[in-house]
Amino acid sequence: MPENTTEEAAGGTGADGSAQVLRPHAEDAFADELKALAAADDRPRPERWRLSPWAVATYLLGGTLPDGTVVTPKYVGPRRIVEVAVTTLATDRALLLLGVPGTAKTWVSEHLAAAVSGDSTLLVQGTAGTPEEAIRYGWNYAQLLAHGPSRDALVPSPVMRAMARGMTARVEELTRIPADVQDTLITVLSEKTLPIPELGQEVQAVRGFNLIATANDRDRGVNELSSALRRRFNTVVLPLPATPEEEVDIVSRRVDQIGRSLELPPAPEGTDEIRRVVTVFRELRDGVTTDGRTKLKSPSGTLSTAEAISVVTSGLALAAHFGDGVLRSGDVAAGILGAVIRDPAADRVVWQEYLETVVRERDGWKDFYRACREAGA
């Protein structure tokens, strides 16, 4: 695991001596759960895995261990999806997590790597400018100029380090990466080797190595995966939450986790507002009201669960710092407008129509209607 140099940047240490990082890696934030699972796990483990596939799935989905330890759910969704994803990592096939924005692809990827390898930091962040060196290797040019090509001058990528150590590498937003750079992965995934032609050498993957990639299916056509590369992956589609109750549960859990990391007080009466935010997002996303009676126009944004979490977290901060600590409609109204109205012309018409025909007439939503009107004034 890379050396932790965040203490100085964080401005000190906590009471337990740990750095006060804003967002700990999954393996640090849930270290107690992972330790308890490892102690209780008596099932076969693939080579270099920290946990068995059963324990990895339990870590993601939650459960209670024989010693009474409660493992919190990291992913709320169909169990079979998690089981297929975990099983894929135990084979020679790489895993591609596909879905619309906000379906927890990155979150699941991080927790899978943390549970399997104990290290979620072997990460390549895909962008339009991601170079080939980010997946293969680069060079320390001072060393290169002074001594020529050598292993000491080589700077390994996260993928190369994962191959050498038998661990799990992650590639985020694979379809954002240029196609010629994407195809660098073909040899890695098919031959399990990474050639270093400058040295006449290669790095061969050690048992335990695998790769998790994520892709946004809204990005199809940006840098579509070649058929050769797609064949190297087993694709698992992460769906949107199936029911409003499931989505409310997801938002509530994540807002609670984020709120505690930001030292925000808990919202004692925030469930109603969370349910309202989820309802608004689901109705506009689906293009129909919950009762199925009214067809709606959908705005240009995705209105994902991740955006609902952001809106509620911002509202919680408003309530804590500028209110009485109770999450109310006025605290989430501005965030909802910001999430819905991405195209100032078209989306504003969609929102106004929804506000006047649905929200205004809904029982118990008068305060929410007024808050949204004031926020958009």
Secondary structure, 3 states (H helix, E strand, C coil): CCCCCHHHHHCCECCCCCECCCCCCHHHHCHHHHHHHHHHCCCCCCCCCCCCHHHHHHHHHCEECCCCCEECCCCCCCHHHHHHHHHHHCCCCEEEEEECCCCCHHHHHHHHHHHHHCCCCCEEECCCCCCHHHCCEEECHHHHHHHCCCCCCEEECHHHHHHHHCCEEEEECHHHCCHHHHCHHHHHHHCCEEEECCCCEEEECCCCCEEEEEEEHHHCCCCCCCHHHHCCEEEEECCCCCCHHHHHHHHHHHHHHHHHHCCCCCCCCCHHHHHHHHHHHHHHHHCECCCCCCECCCCCCCCCHHHHHHHHHHHHHHHHHHCCCCCCHHHHHHHHHHHHCCCCCHHHHHHHHHHHHHHCCCCCCHHHHHHHHHHCC
